[in-house]
Amino acid sequence: MKIKLFLLLSLCLCVSVVSIFAQKPKKETLNPEINKMIKEISAKNIEANIRKLVSFGTRNTLSEQDNPTRGVGAARDWIYGEFQKYSADCGNCLQVEKQTFVQPKANRIPEPVTLTNVVAVLKGTTDPNRVYVVSGHYDSMCTSPTDAKCDAPGANDDASGTATVMEIARVMSKRKFDATIVFMAVPGEEQGLLGATYYAQQAVEKKMNIEAMFTNDIVGGAMKFKNSPDRNKVRVFSEGVPSNETEQQANTRRSVGGENDSASRQLARYIKEQCDKYLQKFSVWMIYRRDRYGRGGDHIPFVERGFAGIRITEPNEDYTRQHQNIRTENGIDYGDLPEFVDFEYVANVSRVNMISLANLALAPAKPKNVAIVTARLTNDTDLKWDANPDADIASYEIVWRDTTAAEWTNSVNVGNVTSYTMKEMSKDNYFFGVRAVDKDGNKSPVVYPRPAGR
């Protein structure tokens, strides 16, 4: 009888344990203010901004800078004026500036030229030195990147990305966030990522704490692929092995894994996680590459300097539109014109940006010095990290996944501590990470631990 009772109790205990681990994660409460912002994103505003950018005829980096109606200078001044209007509407909450520099002669730059990044800064309230940058490039090109005279409407590449940044600046500037958000339109992308490179280098020299950088490039949802099965997705490209990795860091990574766990890759996972919560009919498609084959975007100067960065772009590109002189040839129309842009698609991409940036800027900073302690041989996993300085920090979460899983699949809140032991879960069998949680439930991106002796 005792044996039967023991077996019955053991079975109940096993079922209980299994049921605990089989439970789905508790559904998180959505931030009502973010839901309001989702509704405020306007496809009509985006369309108007794209058409206005196209109206300047060309925005080639080498085109006129002093003509009020045509060329890159006219586009620059108009974007600057729109940022100023957004600032006026929110009580001068944006610091709007033109970051001007002289680009020396280089590949695709036959003579030195003055370039200008147009920047609008929404200063954070409690952690203003923590910065998130979002950009689109406002320059355009025909088939030749140095042809400054041809019509280069650049509706998709990249008026769509510039309009995305402008629209989220309009909506987000009416709110306050813990951290600082930089909304930026840059030139010189088609000549070699010049505007973004200048800003990134200045950020290094000024020791800016940029925790994430988003670039939006070709996010117009080419109408040619209106019926594509991937229509309701947007690609987020992120590198695995960091571009600035040292040899010592490479040796550590090779010894314990981590090829799939760079800060940029964690940022991509964070974007997908947040957008999966808020968007029902539009999703993030993580692409585990720095960028497309033979191509590059404005996040690259940032990741090369050690900042986490991702590229956002449509899933199917129409190459009869990109970098093409406007013409009809063999019955095929060429040219990057606004009638081939899906403005509702761009609105959804804007929502992806806004949701992600809002959650990042409301959340606490990422925990620092996250480590797996390797001092003892055990089937447990010992983790430690530094305490966050955020005044509203509430706790930390440990997340984990199988080594072959693409996303974090499990988590446990361990309270407001700076070390924790995952019992009977070997560090050899799972990937672990740590993230910070504030009193409102906002969560930072995950930090992947490095091995530490003690």
Beta strands, then each sheet from edge to edge (+ up, - down):
strand 1: 94-103
strand 2: 113-122
strand 3: 127-137
strand 4: 179-186
strand 5: 209-216
strand 6: 233-237
strand 7: 283-287
strand 8: 309-313
strand 9: 327-329
strand 10: 332-334
strand 11: 371-373
strand 12: 381-384
strand 13: 393-402
strand 14: 410-415
strand 15: 419-422
strand 16: 430-438
strand 17: 450-452
sheet 1: 1+ 2- 4+ 3+ 5+ 8+ 6- 7-
sheet 2: 9+ 10-
sheet 3: 15+ 12- 11+ 17+
sheet 4: 14+ 13- 16+
end
